[in-house]
Amino acid sequence: MIASSSAMIRERVRQIETMPAIPAVFVPLLKMLGSSTEEVRVDEVVRLVSYDNTIAAQCLRVAGSPLFGLAQSPKSVKGAVISLGLRRVETILLTCCLGQAFPAEKWALDPDVFWKHSLGCAMVCRKFSEKLSAVDGEKAYMAGLLHDLGFMVNCLVFSREFAAATERACREEIPLYEAEHAIMGFTHCETGQALAEKWKLADDITEVISCHHAVEHSRKAQPLVALVHLSDLLCRMRGLGYGYYERHKVDLVSDPAWSVLLKEHCDLEGVDLARFTFELDEAVEEIHALVSTVFGSSPART
Amino acid sequence: MTIAPQPAVAAPAPIKGSEAVDPVYRQIRDLVYKVSGIYKAEEKLYLLADGCGRRMKQVGARTPREYWNHLTVQSGRDGELRHLLNEITIGETSLFRSQPQLDALRKVILPEIVADKARQITKRLRIWSAGCSTGEESYTLAMNMLEESDRLLQGWTVEIVATDLNDHSVETAKAGIYGDYALRSTADYFRRKYFSTVDQKKLQVLPEVKKMITFSRLNLQDDSRMLGMKGMDLIFCCNVLIYFDGASKSKVIHQFFSSLNCGGYFFLGTSESLMNVNEHFHLVHFPGTIAYWKPSVNGGKL
């Protein structure tokens, strides 16, 4: 991306005064997710969430989804923390906050489709990380959830150009980032990076946002970026893409991201990709159901 | 514009009481996957349970646990497993059974093969339907190729070789007469264009479709005949490999690999996989479907 375009994006993103309707708990939550896991902060999370009944209710609905594997839905945020662990509840809360961050009328991309892809990618990242030793599953989930943040910026700040890009991607059945590049001259990777910097997201998450379509440009968090890149591809091939047919052949094992991940995690070699794909299909329906209830057209925001 | 939230693949079937499924069926599902590469997803477990139920009556097992013993510890367990595999794959044959496979074929693979062969003087595409049963898959492929005959495949000769071990199936296939059940996924457009009416309940494939296909009896374990099956661009082999055990399965897959041209594709049934039986094939993803690819001469770089 040329420097002037980069500066222009930063300036436009800076001018977004506040994210419309973003729940107050969001920023402190992000800060907490960035801090060390040893710190005791259960009460702090419960206190924060208690300010926003909608977020608390949504958190419990998400935590009760079969995707999280609890036999019974938790009755309180504290109960969810006890059953699922603090970090998982924090990432669930983050999911709910993001779900309310943008008003429907601003979307050039169907929000339902966007959330299915983002939540789907988050789940796949975590599922993938379970197959590999020494990968932080919740970090992987968060990276998957936020990787396409730039689409939100595009909807808000570059809505006309982005609408043209989505229209072209749909019509030509090409990846959305290719259409963005052709029409806008930059992609959601750059706009997402600008927002990530404004929100002071952790460096590794920022790099996921800026490099998930070009893993080779990643410097500080290449394995995490590679994990998200592969999960993103898999989602787009298994009904969790952007709602249109992408004329695309994906050879995950030949993808450079696979080699990056393999260098770090030799247990990747033993992953049965076909079975992993079939298992992912099982989660697709749950993800669709969850998105419809939590981020659906009539959210229970009171 | 707004991208419509249409699914890239067919919407998954509703869950039918998967929570009530006896956990033993998950063990059986894993066993079936281990020996056949066929994966019954969580929402399809009830189908597996139905198949097991029919077999349980036959062998006199009173509980799923008892039936598990029939499959794993009692004498004749291999035979019983074969019966079960037959039971769960029965009735899967119909025309236009897998739309994602056909989409991948027409939207991604054919353009790739046509481009690859652009410099060849003879424009010829060879497809093998291995284990063609009563011909549904072969005719589906033929009709889809005919649809491309004045577009992508203009000036091309398409040959479809369809083989099956069973003489009776081959004869039925040659007749090309199908009832409602086999035609349940066939759109009116194709019914009108490529079929004639036999009676109120049956349609017959038109001669122009039939003439693209050569039906014959072939035993996939007949090495000398298999050696003659060369120069294929695409091989479809749906729910056939279940009939082979470990060593003979590897041999057959190796034969398929040899039969394919470089850059050719090998398709299995929708929930079927090779697992890691042949490491020379690359597992590749297309929207909603997977296939095995014999890398091009350039070493498999995409």
Interface residues (C-beta under 8 A of the other chain):
Chain A: W107 A108 L109 D110 D112 V113 K116 A163 T166 E167 C170 E173 L233 L234 R236 M237 R238 G239 G241 Y242 G243 Y244 Y245 E246 R247 H248 K249 V250 D251 L252 V253 S254 D272 L273 A274 R275 T277 F278 E279 D281 E282 V284 E285
Chain B: M1 T2 I3 A4 P5 Q6 P7 A8 V9 P12 I15 Y33 G37 Y39 A41 E42 E43 D103 A104 K107 V108 I109 P111 E112 S271 S273 L274 M275 N276 H282 L283 V284 H285 F286 P287 G288 I290 W293 G300 K301 L302
